Amino acid sequence: MERGRFITFEGGEGTGKSTQARRLAQALRDRGINVVETREPGGSPAAELIRKIILSGAAEPFGPVAETMLFFSARDDHLTTVIRPALERGDWVICDRFIDSTRAYQERAGKVKSDLIRSLERTVIGETWPDVTFILDIDPETGLERARGETGGGPDRFEDADIEYHKKIRTAFRAIARSEPGRCVLINARKPADDVAQTVWNEVSLRYDLDDEDD
Ligand code: TYD
């Protein structure tokens, strides 16, 4: 059985990545591919527990290093119990946020030492790197406005930060996209959702030789 493909969606708040992840999953299913849709932080029962702790802000007093380790603890369980078994079955995995969020939020914006992140990456992720990562790019003013409209409730631990912080996140994601052009595809998320979905599909169908009709 051929290993499945691992595709991640990344970006700041309100870029529409969850919608795009869902649309790609549907387009693949329409072509008979088994798809596991998942997200981080979370994606497995144990990791969802850690998600609650992180996003409530309860771990914030322990500082950015501890928070980073919590993200990796959640990721370790998610990889072990959900992602690797799915890929080994030949399913495709589509994940809403993954390692690049840690690189953007904790490493580049949060100033957690790169050495620590690289070391946790080696231990926790090992060989299970995404095959393709779509980085959805939007100016933070528009993104935050969209995100607040979506959730309705109060901001979570990270949405609550000031605009300068979100600008740093955007810069960080763009830098990641530039530094790994083979894996990462940077997409202008101001475009209508249909256009973004078409760009995503074109890329995936080209890379994996799927037929290229729109979903
Ligand atoms: P979520 O509500 O899933 O946000 P979104 O809808 O924007 O994806 O909350 C996830 C938050 O956690 C988001 O603000 C980004 C942050 N995060 C990190 O800081 N590091 C990480 O490694 C991950 C996966 C997420």
Boltz pocket constraint, residues with backbone or C-beta under 6 A from the ligand:
constraints:
  - pocket:
      binder: B
      contacts: [[A, 11], [A, 12], [A, 13], [A, 14], [A, 18], [A, 40], [A, 41], [A, 55], [A, 71], [A, 96], [A, 97], [A, 98], [A, 99], [A, 101], [A, 102], [A, 103], [A, 105], [A, 106], [A, 156], [A, 158], [A, 159]]
      max_distance: 6.0
